[in-house]
Amino acid sequence: MALRAKVLGTGSYLPPKVVTNDDLAQIMNTSDEWIQQRSGIKERRFVDDGMMTSDLALEASRAALASAGLEAGDLDMIVVASFTPDHYFPGVSSFLQRKLGLDATPAMDLRCQCTGFVYALQTARAFVESGIYQRVLVCGSELHSRGLEFSDRGRDTAVLFGDGAGALILGPSEEGDGILNCRVYAQGEHAERLWMDAPGLAYQGLTNAEMIAEGRQVPAMDGRFVFKHAVARMPEVLLATLAECDLGLDDVDHFLFHQANLRINEMVAKKLQADPAKVHNNIHKTGNTSAATLPILLDQVVSEGKLKRGELVTMTGFGSGFTWGSCVFRY
Ligand code: UT7
């Protein structure tokens, strides 16, 4: 039997502070009705002062280690998917590695926005399947709340995002379970359709007062364009990923989609004619937590006892870049 990368344990962490749509309507011109109608979001979690992306990652990673029955010292490699790092450099993974009490374990960041976790799985599984590393921590962690602008100018994105982290541990298996296939794609042609222009090294000194006044540090999105591409790419990549390992939609026990907008996921599920009982969503409670979304959702489905060992799971994402991808695994 081929060597495959199997999920040994999962964990997640959401900061305790709940921010409802009504809370947001107190500080800017929006409403619970607008947000729920367009996105399905009712509330999200925001960090308190002092907490950073690497702290969220630490909590989720500790939970994943405990669920796998492992200790940090058992890890051979750390991969963190995030585009909301504590600092410009080094990446979140260096701070996470230090907070886990490790001193030489290799640690890398991966920046592929909302598809980051699927890219991270594709990367980590290659290390496990090749035999290079045995135990790989794969974490998605995002802290959006400090980077959003709660004003008319930023409201189209400010209402959509939340903070959180999710993690899993991959290890080798020859039992026929584990990751069966994973496919990731990118289309840089549409990079500016969902992006944050500055700060960046395209500009002397990263940014300046004039650029800040223009709001070039506020996430900018062509919402309808993103929506249209997400509902086309997600079913397409999921079906192709399944077909490549001779599987079909009926074989899938659990569909996990990136949680950017409930309306996107409803359209994707409808296109696929997926059994609603097999489609899991948590966006109403979390908002969009980008690269943290899929591992948070996975851990919740596991913790709620909905996902059993041996069942077939798909994880499918789409995001800025554009990037998209899908992973199918037997849990
Ligand atoms: O991980 C991937 C990331 N993102 C996505 O996948 C998002 C994909 N796109 C979407 O989810 C939707 O396009 C949105 C939810 C972002 C927006 O929905 P929409 O139906 O495309 O709305 P819109 O952008 O066309 O805006 C409609 C109106 C505008 O007012 P006018 O010009 O019609 O007067 C906006 O100014 O809604 C206004 N608006 C708001 N009103 C209240 C925009 N943001 C808000 C807000 N509250 N937060």
Boltz pocket constraint, residues with backbone or C-beta under 6 A from the ligand:
constraints:
  - pocket:
      binder: B
      contacts: [[A, 29], [A, 30], [A, 31], [A, 34], [A, 35], [A, 38], [A, 39], [A, 114], [A, 155], [A, 156], [A, 157], [A, 159], [A, 194], [A, 222], [A, 223], [A, 224], [A, 226], [A, 227], [A, 230], [A, 260], [A, 261], [A, 264], [A, 288], [A, 318], [A, 319], [A, 320]]
      max_distance: 6.0
